[in-house]
Amino acid sequence: MRIFFAGGSGVVGRHLVPALVAAGHDVVGLARKQDSHDTIAALGAQPVLGDVYDAGSLTELVRAARPEAVMHQLTDLGGGDRTANARVRTLGTRNLVDAAQAAGVQRVVAQSISWAYEPGTDPAAENAPLDLDGGPDRRGTVEGVASLESAVAELPEWVVLRYGTLYGPGTWYTRGGLMAQLAEAGKLPANADVSSWLHVEDAASAAVQALSWPSGPVNICDDDPAAGSDWVPAFCAAIGAPEPEQSRTERTGWARGADNTKARKELGWTPSRLSWREGFAEERA
């Protein structure tokens, strides 16, 4: 399959591009800058220089690539700026979907998140509504997710991958990453909030398989949702950070984790790390 890839030099892309090439796909990767261009080339794809915010140029690039599918793994989290990330989910996705439609592309696979669901007691399945009535500090993120997912669903065939919290090489949750720095400073709370986790390599494996999945959203996370009181001490121990103090605050309603039953039982995807426990342990090596 010929694939136009947006986000190929990112955290997931650095694992996903080689996996797609190894699976026999022909990948054209969008690069905003020369260093990204060089990275995409080194990963085995054909790089093209362009900007997802330049709608006209992007449309011409997608048309010229003549892809059968678009792979959307764009994020903008390098500096920890959630506003910039919301912008790429809204405007960046809008431009990418419009370009795909103009080029007659039938299928898109797009990255989303699994912690945008409304509050609840159990890990959320895909039919749970998004938390569009959340507080101001959360609303921008969820609205960005909703905009992305709505735009992607305009194509005839679409899969939204609602990733768990990513960890592993290049993510915030690895040695030297943003959350590791907070842990080392004693600022990562060991509280009751529940997270679902996903190793970055497993994100890539799901995206490859999603090229043949039926349309719809899919939670992509491991089998072990966990409260911060459980995973934060393990993360700190793995990276050599001080043991955190346990918080007595109650769980935030939306911090409920996600249910991966659809991916596991209906679609046949299995994470290589069944739990963050084994994944975090790799940091000790």
Secondary structure in CASP SS format (residue, H / E / C, confidence):
PFRMAT SS
TARGET T0000
AUTHOR 0000-0000-0000
METHOD secondary structure of the structure
MODEL  1
M C 1.00
R E 1.00
I E 1.00
F E 1.00
F E 1.00
A E 1.00
G C 1.00
G C 1.00
S C 1.00
G C 1.00
V C 1.00
V C 1.00
G H 1.00
R H 1.00
H H 1.00
L H 1.00
V H 1.00
P H 1.00
A H 1.00
L H 1.00
V H 1.00
A H 1.00
A C 1.00
G C 1.00
H C 1.00
D E 1.00
V E 1.00
V E 1.00
G E 1.00
L E 1.00
A E 1.00
R C 1.00
K C 1.00
Q H 1.00
D H 1.00
S H 1.00
H H 1.00
D H 1.00
T H 1.00
I H 1.00
A H 1.00
A H 1.00
L C 1.00
G C 1.00
A C 1.00
Q E 1.00
P E 1.00
V E 1.00
L E 1.00
G C 1.00
D C 1.00
V C 1.00
Y C 1.00
D C 1.00
A H 1.00
G H 1.00
S H 1.00
L H 1.00
T H 1.00
E H 1.00
L H 1.00
V H 1.00
R H 1.00
A H 1.00
A H 1.00
R C 1.00
P C 1.00
E C 1.00
A E 1.00
V E 1.00
M E 1.00
H E 1.00
Q C 1.00
L C 1.00
T C 1.00
D C 1.00
L C 1.00
G C 1.00
G C 1.00
G C 1.00
D C 1.00
R H 1.00
T H 1.00
A H 1.00
N H 1.00
A H 1.00
R H 1.00
V H 1.00
R H 1.00
T H 1.00
L H 1.00
G H 1.00
T H 1.00
R H 1.00
N H 1.00
L H 1.00
V H 1.00
D H 1.00
A H 1.00
A H 1.00
Q H 1.00
A H 1.00
A C 1.00
G C 1.00
V C 1.00
Q C 1.00
R E 1.00
V E 1.00
V E 1.00
A E 1.00
Q E 1.00
S E 1.00
I E 1.00
S C 1.00
W C 1.00
A C 1.00
Y E 1.00
E C 1.00
P C 1.00
G C 1.00
T C 1.00
D C 1.00
P C 1.00
A E 1.00
A C 1.00
E C 1.00
N C 1.00
A C 1.00
P C 1.00
L E 1.00
D C 1.00
L C 1.00
D C 1.00
G C 1.00
G C 1.00
P H 1.00
D H 1.00
R H 1.00
R H 1.00
G H 1.00
T H 1.00
V H 1.00
E H 1.00
G H 1.00
V H 1.00
A H 1.00
S H 1.00
L H 1.00
E H 1.00
S H 1.00
A H 1.00
V H 1.00
A C 1.00
E C 1.00
L C 1.00
P C 1.00
E E 1.00
W E 1.00
V E 1.00
V E 1.00
L E 1.00
R E 1.00
Y E 1.00
G C 1.00
T E 1.00
L E 1.00
Y E 1.00
G C 1.00
P C 1.00
G C 1.00
T C 1.00
W C 1.00
Y C 1.00
T C 1.00
R C 1.00
G C 1.00
G C 1.00
L H 1.00
M H 1.00
A H 1.00
Q H 1.00
L H 1.00
A H 1.00
E H 1.00
A C 1.00
G C 1.00
K C 1.00
L C 1.00
P C 1.00
A E 1.00
N C 1.00
A C 1.00
D C 1.00
V E 1.00
S E 1.00
S C 1.00
W E 1.00
L E 1.00
H E 1.00
V H 1.00
E H 1.00
D H 1.00
A H 1.00
A H 1.00
S H 1.00
A H 1.00
A H 1.00
V H 1.00
Q H 1.00
A H 1.00
L C 1.00
S C 1.00
W C 1.00
P C 1.00
S C 1.00
G E 1.00
P E 1.00
V E 1.00
N E 1.00
I E 1.00
C C 1.00
D C 1.00
D C 1.00
D C 1.00
P C 1.00
A E 1.00
A E 1.00
G H 1.00
S H 1.00
D H 1.00
W H 1.00
V H 1.00
P H 1.00
A H 1.00
F H 1.00
C H 1.00
A H 1.00
A H 1.00
I H 1.00
G C 1.00
A C 1.00
P C 1.00
E C 1.00
P C 1.00
E C 1.00
Q E 1.00
S C 1.00
R C 1.00
T C 1.00
E C 1.00
R C 1.00
T C 1.00
G C 1.00
W C 1.00
A C 1.00
R E 1.00
G C 1.00
A E 1.00
D C 1.00
N C 1.00
T H 1.00
K H 1.00
A H 1.00
R H 1.00
K H 1.00
E H 1.00
L C 1.00
G C 1.00
W C 1.00
T C 1.00
P C 1.00
S C 1.00
R C 1.00
L C 1.00
S C 1.00
W H 1.00
R H 1.00
E H 1.00
G H 1.00
F H 1.00
A H 1.00
E H 1.00
E H 1.00
R H 1.00
A C 1.00
END
